[in-house]
């Protein structure tokens, strides 16, 4: 009966999960999201929360620029041997690993646990599931339960290695956790798209934790607690212990530990001992290289690829030897992003090089500075300057959709990662080989700006073959 129930739940939950992720945020702007401001400034986190195993720094989502983009930005720092506890959000999340390495797992609803205590066991079961040996899926499930009880093996969904430069896509409602097994801090910068269609709640950042409690101290900025910012406890804490005891078939005293009645470690904790996980690195490499072909339900729902490295030189989309390079991760490079309607880019400018003035057609751009400094300029539809400031490492700012922006690197160069609220980013440069100005007829340019044809020719062509990234 339990096997039939598992199959029924899979049939019900998987289509609902899949359909929900396919809906894009096409609704009208809420009152809070109206993009009405006279000034855009670089922003630093307004709140810093200390936990036992790390810190969480949060930008003020009430700032005009973040309300315009309808995003919540967070920077989590996990210390060595630190564990960020399992949690989920009602909106899709895009994460950039700024520094460090570790493990992450994303739990997809109703999908099978395929990892065991030994690699040999995992390989054997992988073959069993693929070819349906020994009486098919139902017989496999029955033997799996018996073997788990007899041997005490741990079954869990796939665990992935993460490192500096990784972009991680976390669909709404998926439980995820992260562990730092390295010798340095693991720093992860992320944004949540609060206006995405999967979020049927209000546009306020929420995290639902399966463990822990936020009883930690706060520092920096305002520490007042508003609705949605109360002391965070895990989702089990509000239930009657007797009910949960019956649901899990365990003693009540164990349930009280799960509810975290005396929990004071926070939401990032220090593991009692070093954690090790079963991974099949050979299989992961073969999947990335396309040597393993998947199809059907397992490919689209239970084991999607949600991690890619944005700092790979061989996958750079724009390379200018005199100016820098630009890597883009969109729905083509990471197909799960087509359901989340998000994307990212990683840019590098050499000293004094610049980004051509341009605008983004399909979404807002949230820029986070990872190294160096640059002079940023942004203008609106009236030609008013909204930003003309120098930004430095750790700063974050928003470039609203269709607003024109440009950047000039300082003497030490400039690096950034940008999150975009669209799965199909499209830049529209004003200068360079692929620019809008170059695409206009010479006579149109000459008459529009009241300049001579030779001057119009210079305006159109003086950048030669350079595009997007322009040398000094």
Wavefront OBJ file of the C-alpha trace (Angstrom):
o trace
v 0.000 0.000 0.000
v 2.832 2.378 0.861
v 4.391 1.757 -2.571
v 1.112 2.607 -4.303
v 0.832 5.773 -2.206
v 4.350 6.844 -3.168
v 3.539 6.425 -6.872
v 0.277 8.344 -6.449
v 2.049 11.220 -4.709
v 4.635 11.310 -7.479
v 1.935 11.505 -10.140
v 0.141 14.300 -8.307
v 3.037 16.441 -7.112
v 5.410 16.280 -10.077
v 3.050 17.815 -12.669
v 2.000 20.512 -10.191
v 5.642 21.289 -9.367
v 6.606 21.339 -13.040
v 3.681 23.523 -14.139
v 4.205 25.990 -11.314
v 7.838 26.514 -12.278
v 6.837 27.211 -15.894
v 4.800 30.298 -15.086
v 6.611 33.563 -15.585
v 6.048 36.801 -13.716
v 3.894 38.639 -16.215
v 1.542 40.403 -13.813
v 1.188 44.120 -13.312
v 3.527 45.970 -11.008
v 2.343 46.247 -7.436
v 2.236 49.608 -5.725
v 5.459 48.824 -3.875
v 7.188 47.835 -7.112
v 6.574 51.111 -8.965
v 9.939 52.344 -10.258
v 9.676 55.932 -9.092
v 12.896 57.361 -7.733
v 15.199 60.267 -8.413
v 18.409 58.652 -7.269
v 20.114 55.241 -7.351
v 23.022 54.663 -4.988
v 25.335 51.771 -4.246
v 24.054 49.843 -1.251
v 25.640 47.738 1.482
v 23.824 45.185 3.686
v 21.663 46.913 6.300
v 21.473 43.963 8.690
v 24.051 41.419 9.866
v 22.912 38.347 11.784
v 25.402 36.240 13.737
v 24.918 32.483 13.984
v 27.022 29.746 15.532
v 28.434 28.595 12.182
v 28.413 31.807 10.154
v 26.636 35.064 9.377
v 23.795 36.295 7.180
v 23.893 39.818 5.755
v 20.755 41.244 4.195
v 20.131 44.266 2.036
v 17.099 46.383 2.886
v 14.391 45.204 0.487
v 12.415 48.364 1.334
v 14.932 50.500 -0.589
v 13.355 52.028 -3.695
v 15.720 50.286 -6.099
v 15.070 46.821 -4.628
v 11.323 47.441 -4.543
v 11.464 48.454 -8.207
v 13.157 45.158 -9.108
v 11.095 43.289 -6.494
v 14.068 41.295 -5.241
v 15.586 40.443 -1.864
v 19.377 40.224 -1.669
v 21.335 38.182 0.889
v 25.012 37.393 1.488
v 25.630 34.288 3.614
v 29.028 33.441 5.081
v 29.495 29.832 6.236
v 32.585 29.163 8.340
v 34.642 25.951 7.937
v 32.608 22.953 9.115
v 29.503 25.155 9.085
v 26.116 23.837 7.966
v 23.376 26.071 6.586
v 20.234 24.277 7.743
v 17.600 22.908 5.328
v 15.124 25.566 4.186
v 12.978 26.674 1.254
v 11.581 29.935 -0.100
v 8.281 30.708 -1.904
v 10.172 32.451 -4.735
v 13.010 31.338 -7.033
v 16.551 32.053 -5.872
v 19.789 32.527 -7.827
v 23.071 32.094 -5.917
v 26.657 33.078 -6.775
v 29.539 31.482 -4.863
v 31.942 34.372 -4.335
v 34.529 32.440 -2.329
v 35.182 28.980 -0.888
v 33.873 25.501 -1.636
v 31.561 22.931 -0.102
v 28.520 20.731 -0.692
v 24.924 21.521 -1.573
v 21.831 19.415 -2.128
v 18.486 20.441 -3.570
v 15.599 18.144 -2.628
v 12.970 17.777 -5.348
v 9.504 16.731 -4.098
v 8.542 13.050 -4.353
v 11.731 12.061 -6.175
v 13.598 8.922 -5.132
v 16.553 8.814 -2.757
v 19.330 7.354 -4.889
v 22.453 7.770 -2.746
v 23.579 5.227 -0.151
v 26.334 4.632 2.379
v 28.734 3.153 -0.193
v 29.508 3.918 -3.811
v 29.086 0.257 -4.813
v 25.566 0.187 -3.392
v 24.705 3.361 -5.276
v 25.962 2.020 -8.597
v 24.063 -1.257 -8.119
v 20.800 0.513 -7.384
v 21.333 2.919 -10.270
v 21.481 -0.058 -12.638
v 18.452 -1.623 -10.932
v 16.350 1.515 -11.367
v 17.479 2.059 -14.955
v 16.708 -1.431 -16.251
v 13.897 -2.429 -13.838
v 15.561 -5.653 -12.687
v 14.316 -8.021 -9.984
v 10.611 -7.448 -10.389
v 10.450 -3.755 -11.292
v 10.115 -0.596 -9.231
v 7.681 -1.913 -6.662
v 9.882 -4.887 -5.754
v 12.877 -2.562 -5.558
v 11.092 -0.242 -3.123
v 10.130 -3.144 -0.859
v 13.680 -4.519 -0.709
v 15.061 -1.015 -0.202
v 12.957 -0.512 2.927
v 13.971 -3.913 4.298
v 17.674 -3.371 3.606
v 17.572 0.122 5.108
v 16.069 -1.225 8.327
v 18.500 -4.156 8.514
v 21.749 -2.366 7.641
v 21.036 1.183 8.862
v 22.051 2.614 5.505
v 21.273 6.251 4.858
v 19.315 7.066 1.698
v 19.255 10.620 0.394
v 18.993 12.642 -2.794
v 22.034 13.741 -4.725
v 24.765 15.893 -3.135
v 26.791 18.233 -5.358
v 30.201 19.858 -4.975
v 30.210 23.665 -5.274
v 33.140 26.044 -5.676
v 34.020 29.641 -6.403
v 32.267 30.999 -9.489
v 29.317 28.614 -9.406
v 25.828 29.861 -10.233
v 23.188 27.814 -8.401
v 19.516 27.888 -9.417
v 17.062 27.099 -6.609
v 13.433 26.796 -7.773
v 10.684 28.016 -5.459
v 9.670 25.511 -2.806
v 12.717 23.239 -3.109
v 14.471 22.363 0.149
v 18.217 22.996 0.094
v 21.121 22.906 2.516
v 24.813 23.797 2.245
v 27.929 22.579 4.069
v 31.444 24.080 4.104
v 34.062 21.311 4.162
v 36.915 23.632 3.166
v 39.492 25.589 5.136
v 38.177 29.052 4.304
v 34.836 30.795 4.560
v 32.210 29.961 1.962
v 30.586 33.200 0.774
v 27.327 33.001 -1.201
v 25.520 36.049 -2.633
v 21.931 35.502 -3.752
v 18.760 37.229 -4.886
v 15.138 36.088 -4.598
v 12.673 37.160 -7.287
v 9.718 38.141 -5.089
v 7.498 39.042 -8.054
v 7.701 35.597 -9.655
v 4.397 33.872 -10.374
v 5.268 30.969 -8.071
v 5.081 33.359 -5.103
v 1.381 33.752 -4.311
v 2.202 35.522 -1.026
v 3.048 39.197 -0.710
v 6.356 40.529 -2.017
v 8.252 40.080 1.245
v 11.234 37.784 1.628
v 10.449 34.636 3.619
v 12.455 31.519 4.439
v 10.860 28.362 5.820
v 13.390 26.396 7.888
v 13.082 22.705 8.656
v 15.499 22.991 11.591
v 17.066 25.584 13.879
v 15.794 28.881 15.250
v 16.898 32.465 14.723
v 17.668 33.516 18.294
v 20.895 35.249 17.339
v 22.123 38.804 17.756
v 21.838 41.438 15.060
v 24.201 44.192 14.124
v 24.384 47.015 11.610
v 21.450 49.017 10.352
v 17.990 48.789 11.795
v 17.220 45.876 14.085
v 13.500 46.515 14.533
v 11.265 43.548 13.747
v 8.330 44.075 11.449
v 5.756 41.642 10.154
v 7.617 38.904 8.334
v 10.777 39.680 10.353
v 9.845 38.107 13.674
v 12.064 35.652 15.503
v 12.374 32.760 13.087
v 11.644 29.260 14.311
v 11.503 26.108 12.251
v 8.239 24.969 10.684
v 7.773 22.115 13.185
v 7.799 24.371 16.250
v 4.172 25.477 15.877
v 2.731 21.940 15.812
v 1.449 19.909 18.725
v 4.268 17.490 19.697
v 1.780 14.646 20.090
v 0.581 15.067 16.508
v 4.131 15.064 15.118
v 5.039 12.107 17.306
v 2.253 10.122 15.691
v 3.086 11.378 12.183
v 6.753 10.329 12.406
v 6.116 7.347 14.688
v 8.810 8.481 17.133
v 8.797 9.471 20.851
v 7.629 12.941 21.884
v 10.962 13.849 23.457
v 12.605 13.397 20.040
v 9.966 15.656 18.474
v 10.715 18.364 21.051
v 14.357 18.250 19.977
v 13.236 18.609 16.354
v 11.078 21.593 17.266
v 14.149 23.308 18.736
v 12.630 24.428 22.020
v 16.083 25.235 23.410
v 17.805 25.910 20.113
v 20.289 28.785 20.353
v 22.696 28.017 17.521
v 20.781 29.941 14.846
v 20.213 28.991 11.209
v 23.860 28.291 10.311
v 25.345 25.827 12.780
v 28.688 24.133 13.373
v 28.631 20.397 12.647
v 29.623 18.164 15.557
v 32.037 16.315 13.285
v 33.285 16.575 9.707
v 30.590 15.549 7.219
v 31.327 13.337 4.226
v 28.895 12.519 1.444
v 28.717 9.965 -1.336
v 29.211 11.543 -4.753
v 29.826 10.046 -8.162
v 32.292 12.491 -9.677
v 32.813 10.391 -12.809
v 29.082 10.328 -13.517
v 28.768 14.088 -12.905
v 31.613 14.812 -15.323
v 30.079 12.546 -17.978
v 26.716 14.288 -17.595
v 28.305 17.727 -17.995
v 30.139 16.573 -21.118
v 26.960 15.039 -22.562
v 28.231 11.452 -22.604
v 25.265 10.254 -20.534
v 21.918 10.756 -22.245
v 18.829 11.022 -20.041
v 15.174 11.179 -20.996
v 11.682 11.217 -19.545
v 10.570 12.188 -16.053
v 13.917 11.612 -14.339
v 15.629 14.085 -16.646
v 13.116 16.918 -16.445
v 12.034 16.843 -12.812
v 14.024 14.586 -10.502
v 17.558 15.313 -11.634
v 17.795 18.642 -13.451
v 21.152 20.376 -13.726
v 21.013 23.448 -11.513
v 24.717 24.360 -11.122
v 27.151 25.810 -13.653
v 30.388 27.748 -13.312
v 30.226 31.265 -14.683
v 33.994 31.904 -14.635
v 34.911 29.319 -17.281
v 37.103 30.985 -19.904
v 36.078 28.597 -22.665
v 32.410 29.578 -22.239
v 32.943 33.359 -22.307
v 30.325 35.009 -24.534
v 32.234 38.253 -25.164
v 36.032 38.482 -25.211
v 37.964 41.663 -25.986
v 41.729 41.360 -25.560
v 42.057 45.063 -24.770
v 38.933 45.480 -22.624
v 37.871 42.299 -20.782
v 35.362 39.464 -21.024
v 31.735 38.691 -20.252
v 30.127 35.338 -19.337
v 26.356 34.890 -19.417
v 24.321 32.080 -17.840
v 20.802 32.016 -19.286
v 18.096 29.455 -19.990
v 20.153 28.025 -22.868
v 23.209 27.226 -20.737
v 21.169 26.195 -17.694
v 17.730 24.997 -18.899
v 16.136 25.096 -15.421
v 16.300 28.909 -15.678
v 13.544 28.897 -18.301
v 11.142 27.898 -15.517
v 12.589 30.412 -13.040
v 12.878 33.319 -15.520
v 16.239 34.400 -14.090
v 19.778 34.691 -15.466
v 23.223 35.938 -14.485
v 26.381 37.406 -15.975
v 29.980 37.695 -14.760
v 32.012 40.571 -16.142
v 35.668 41.562 -16.066
v 36.975 44.948 -17.188
v 40.667 45.667 -17.531
v 41.997 48.952 -16.041
v 40.220 51.997 -17.492
v 38.174 49.929 -19.973
v 34.441 50.504 -20.170
v 31.077 48.895 -20.856
v 29.242 50.447 -23.779
v 26.172 52.457 -22.753
v 23.274 50.024 -23.136
v 19.890 48.937 -21.805
v 18.344 45.587 -20.879
v 15.162 44.705 -22.756
v 13.510 41.984 -20.687
v 14.286 42.501 -17.007
v 15.977 44.393 -14.208
v 19.696 43.985 -13.474
v 21.026 43.676 -9.921
v 24.786 44.290 -9.909
v 27.128 43.050 -7.158
v 30.766 44.221 -7.207
v 33.210 41.369 -6.578
v 36.546 43.185 -7.094
v 38.009 46.564 -7.998
v 36.108 49.774 -8.606
v 34.285 51.575 -11.396
v 32.436 54.769 -12.209
v 28.772 53.922 -12.872
v 26.323 56.142 -14.743
v 22.575 55.493 -15.157
v 19.980 57.670 -16.908
v 16.200 57.418 -17.195
v 13.736 58.055 -20.031
v 13.907 61.826 -19.443
v 17.667 61.930 -19.787
v 18.032 62.621 -16.067
v 21.107 61.216 -14.359
v 20.040 58.816 -11.603
v 23.533 57.626 -10.721
v 27.043 58.940 -11.342
v 29.025 57.330 -8.543
v 32.089 55.199 -7.920
v 31.326 51.691 -6.660
v 33.629 49.318 -4.787
v 33.852 45.674 -3.748
v 30.765 44.529 -1.839
v 28.468 47.230 -3.237
v 25.146 46.336 -4.842
v 22.850 48.457 -7.019
v 19.933 48.004 -9.422
v 19.741 49.017 -13.086
v 16.017 49.158 -13.915
v 14.737 47.623 -17.140
v 15.248 49.911 -20.181
v 17.283 52.442 -18.187
v 20.608 53.216 -19.908
v 23.812 52.501 -17.989
v 27.564 52.440 -18.486
v 30.643 51.593 -16.415
v 34.300 52.640 -16.595
v 36.819 50.566 -14.623
v 39.322 52.141 -12.265
v 43.082 51.727 -12.354
v 42.891 48.252 -10.800
v 40.156 46.923 -13.065
v 36.588 45.975 -12.237
v 34.744 42.666 -11.737
v 31.060 42.126 -11.098
v 28.290 39.553 -11.109
v 24.823 40.634 -12.227
v 21.531 38.872 -11.541
v 18.754 39.512 -14.065
v 15.011 39.044 -13.644
v 14.678 37.375 -17.030
v 15.760 34.016 -18.418
v 16.504 35.625 -21.782
v 18.800 38.633 -21.169
v 19.258 40.991 -24.103
v 21.656 43.931 -24.036
v 21.146 46.811 -26.466
v 24.495 48.635 -26.815
v 24.641 52.209 -28.084
v 28.316 52.148 -29.124
v 30.356 49.504 -30.916
v 30.097 47.001 -33.750
v 26.661 45.625 -32.797
v 25.250 48.916 -31.542
v 21.906 50.520 -32.251
v 23.611 53.647 -33.605
v 25.658 51.604 -36.091
v 22.452 49.955 -37.343
v 20.855 53.315 -38.246
v 21.197 54.730 -41.780
v 23.873 57.407 -42.128
v 21.349 60.057 -43.217
v 19.144 59.354 -40.207
v 22.084 59.801 -37.826
v 23.225 62.958 -39.602
v 19.793 64.609 -39.450
v 18.940 63.387 -35.951
v 22.008 65.014 -34.389
v 22.459 67.846 -36.947
v 25.971 66.688 -37.824
v 27.783 66.182 -41.111
v 27.781 62.794 -42.876
v 31.478 62.346 -42.053
v 30.784 62.967 -38.372
v 27.881 60.531 -38.521
v 30.222 57.960 -40.079
v 32.669 58.431 -37.190
v 29.866 58.035 -34.639
v 28.780 54.791 -36.293
v 32.136 53.162 -37.007
v 34.990 54.555 -34.906
v 34.890 51.625 -32.450
v 35.738 49.199 -35.217
v 34.999 45.588 -34.298
v 34.619 46.141 -30.560
v 31.211 45.490 -29.012
v 29.835 45.715 -25.431
v 33.321 45.934 -23.887
v 35.384 48.910 -25.081
v 39.130 49.447 -24.671
v 40.503 52.689 -23.135
l 1 2 3 4 5 6 7 8 9 10 11 12 13 14 15 16 17 18 19 20 21 22 23 24 25 26 27 28 29 30 31 32 33 34 35 36 37 38 39 40 41 42 43 44 45 46 47 48 49 50 51 52 53 54 55 56 57 58 59 60 61 62 63 64 65 66 67 68 69 70 71 72 73 74 75 76 77 78 79 80 81 82 83 84 85 86 87 88 89 90 91 92 93 94 95 96 97 98 99 100 101 102 103 104 105 106 107 108 109 110 111 112 113 114 115 116 117 118 119 120 121 122 123 124 125 126 127 128 129 130 131 132 133 134 135 136 137 138 139 140 141 142 143 144 145 146 147 148 149 150 151 152 153 154 155 156 157 158 159 160 161 162 163 164 165 166 167 168 169 170 171 172 173 174 175 176 177 178 179 180 181 182 183 184 185 186 187 188 189 190 191 192 193 194 195 196 197 198 199 200 201 202 203 204 205 206 207 208 209 210 211 212 213 214 215 216 217 218 219 220 221 222 223 224 225 226 227 228 229 230 231 232 233 234 235 236 237 238 239 240 241 242 243 244 245 246 247 248 249 250 251 252 253 254 255 256 257 258 259 260 261 262 263 264 265 266 267 268 269 270 271 272 273 274 275 276 277 278 279 280 281 282 283 284 285 286 287 288 289 290 291 292 293 294 295 296 297 298 299 300 301 302 303 304 305 306 307 308 309 310 311 312 313 314 315 316 317 318 319 320 321 322 323 324 325 326 327 328 329 330 331 332 333 334 335 336 337 338 339 340 341 342 343 344 345 346 347 348 349 350 351 352 353 354 355 356 357 358 359 360 361 362 363 364 365 366 367 368 369 370 371 372 373 374 375 376 377 378 379 380 381 382 383 384 385 386 387 388 389 390 391 392 393 394 395 396 397 398 399 400 401 402 403 404 405 406 407 408 409 410 411 412 413 414 415 416 417 418 419 420 421 422 423 424 425 426 427 428 429 430 431 432 433 434 435 436 437 438 439 440 441 442 443 444 445 446 447 448 449 450 451 452 453 454 455 456 457 458 459 460 461 462 463 464 465 466 467 468 469 470 471 472
